[in-house]
Amino acid sequence: MRPHSSLGYKLNADGGISIHIAEKKTDDVSEENWLPIKRGDYSVDVIMRIYEPDLERYKKWTPPKAERIK
């Protein structure tokens, strides 16, 4: 069993969080980390909010890239 974050998501082995955005949940994705979307021919925008960041740490940090998986 993987540990949970304080937000209720299941953490990856490296401590990160993967969110899967899809119409159907696959067996390898936990219910907590699945964001259902009724997909049409719509574009999807992903926004990351960071509250109270450590500004010195983020001078060299870049946000992770979203990956499209088919």
C-alpha positions in Angstrom: 0.0 0.0 0.0 1.3 3.4 -0.9 1.2 6.2 1.6 -1.5 8.9 1.4 -0.8 12.6 1.2 -2.5 15.0 3.6 -4.9 15.9 0.8 -6.2 12.3 0.4 -4.3 11.5 -2.8 -2.1 8.4 -3.0 1.6 9.3 -3.3 4.0 7.9 -5.9 7.0 5.9 -4.8 9.1 9.2 -5.1 6.6 11.1 -2.9 4.9 12.9 -5.9 1.3 12.9 -6.9 0.0 11.8 -10.3 -3.5 12.9 -11.2 -5.1 11.0 -14.1 -7.7 12.9 -16.1 -9.9 10.5 -18.1 -13.4 9.5 -18.9 -12.8 6.0 -17.6 -10.6 4.9 -14.7 -8.1 2.2 -15.5 -7.3 -0.6 -13.0 -3.8 0.8 -12.3 -5.1 4.2 -11.2 -6.4 4.7 -7.6 -9.9 6.2 -7.2 -8.3 9.1 -5.2 -6.0 10.1 -8.1 -8.6 9.9 -10.9 -10.3 13.1 -12.1 -13.2 12.0 -14.4 -14.0 14.1 -17.4 -16.7 13.7 -20.0 -14.5 14.2 -23.1 -15.9 15.7 -26.2 -13.9 17.6 -28.7 -12.8 20.0 -25.9 -9.4 21.3 -25.0 -8.2 20.8 -21.4 -6.2 23.3 -19.4 -4.3 22.3 -16.3 -3.6 24.9 -13.7 -1.3 24.4 -10.7 -1.8 26.6 -7.6 1.0 26.9 -5.1 0.2 28.5 -1.8 2.9 30.2 0.3 5.8 29.0 -1.8 9.4 29.1 -0.6 10.5 31.7 -3.2 14.2 30.9 -2.8 13.6 27.3 -3.6 11.4 28.0 -6.6 14.0 30.2 -8.3 15.4 27.0 -9.9 12.2 24.9 -9.9 10.1 24.3 -12.9 6.6 22.7 -12.8 6.2 19.2 -14.1 4.9 18.7 -17.6 1.6 17.1 -18.2 1.8 13.9 -20.3 -0.9 12.7 -22.7 -1.3 8.9 -22.5 -3.3 7.1 -25.1 
